[in-house]
Amino acid sequence: MTDTIRPEDMPEVIIEKLNDRKFGEIRELFMSMEPADIALLLEEVERSRIPILFRILPKELAAETFVEMDSDEQELLINAFNEHELKEVVDELFVDDAVDLIEEMPANVVKRILRHTDRETRNTINEILRYPKDSAGSIMTTEYVSLRPDMTVSDAFERIRRTGVDKETIYTCYVIEDNRKLLGLVSVRELLLSPYNTPVSSIMETNIISVETTEDREDVANKFDKYDFISLPVVDKENRLVGIVTFDDAIDVIREEHSEDIQKMSAVSPSDENYFKIPVWKHAKNRIVWLLLLMLSATVTGTIINNYEAAFTAVPILVGFIPMLMGTGGNCGSQSSTMIIRGLALGEIRARDIGRILFTELRVALISGVTLALVNSARIYIMYRGDNPLFLSITTGLSLIGIVALAQCLGALLPVLAKLLGLDPALMAQPLITTIMDAFSCFIFFNIALLIMSIGL
């Protein structure tokens, strides 16, 4: 049925069927959709209609959709649920999803949610909430399949059948001792390909990559990208298994971290809220501090220009080259900083590589600067034939080479220095680099111009 309905028309179709009370057809449409798509669809309808449509969903699909919904819609539904409906949804949530939900909800809603969880689940939730927000412990789940080394493959399958329904993933099983010390792991594929009487200890993988509960969650997510994991064990300092991180949580972390970096690189205070749901005053607050800092720092550029008023008077045409030189400096610095920030985020570049970085950037700057200078000289000889083109070509050419070299070195160095100081390298991005280079570009340009003028060219 959905093959004939365009995705953008789906909200309108659903509402039309809801008005006609065709609940069976709506349910059929929903069952052919993915939970994430249903969640997006519910955001498109009137808020008063969301609880009605949500109640049409089958129980399991409803819980999966609930996890994908925005926190505002989740709170709306929780307030609309009776106690039985709330319990049904909470019972279907995995522990890590329940933790995410609780972190987003106000206190009165959290109390209602916790009232419908058993003591063991509440203890697990509280334990996870105690971990630092950006740690592996904060994004892990305790719902994994554990096996004993003395089990046979047959015993392992029996345990998976008995407990797997409540686990977030069953594709990787973890082999532990009685004290929960992690010994190894075994995939369901390996179990399927082994005879039933084979001991788990003889087929388990003992070369395990794990993370500690306090490890930074961004580093954890990068391990998924590097090793193509489905899940990753989380251990304490004594190598006892306390949980696992699954690939869907890693993807969420990568998305959030990239969004945060993009905002920081544009001089905006990070926010993980939906753009349209952020109040205007908060949008302004997230931007205005940086705008003030950048505006005030730009006064340095104005001071430098004022100090070289004599050069303007002698050769007024110099003023026309300032925007081009400042723009080139900012652009080169931004290019360099973007590459270095990316390399730091992916682990391709480390702080100790600073010498190699500078050597690379200086060579790139030499090629770029000379190319720009030659093209700019040709432009000057075409456009400024009667205005001493030799003087203008030499002045702007040398300025371009110096500005490009400085911009690319600064653009490379500042993110690395930020990393060494424990700051986010994304802070050292386009707005800050551009503001710094505006001042340096003017300084370099006018000093070179005065030097060339003193020579008498």
Secondary structure, 3 states (H helix, E strand, C coil): CHHHCCHHHHHHHHHHHHHCCCHHHHHHHHHCCCHHHHHHHHHHCCHHHHHHHHHHCCHHHHHHHHHHCCHHHHHHHHHHCCHHHHHHHHHHCCHHHHHHHHHHCCHHHHHHHHHCCCHHHHHHHHHHHCCCCCEHHHHCECCCCEECCCCEHHHHHHHHHHHHHHCCCCCEEEEECCCCEEEEEEEHHHHHCCCCCCEHHHHCECCCCCEECCCEHHHHHHHHHHHCCCEEEEECCCCEEEEEEEHHHHHHHHHHHHHHHHHHHCCCCCCCCCHHHCCHHHHHHHHHHHHHHHHHHCHHHHHHHHHCHHHHHHCHHHHHHHHHHHHHHHHHHHHHHHHHHHHHHHCCCCHHHHHHHHHHHHHHHHHHHHHHHHHHHHHHHHHCCCCCHHHHHHHHHHHHHHHHHHHHHHHHHHHHHHHHCCCCHHHCCHHHHHHHHHHHHHHHHHHHHHHHHHHCC
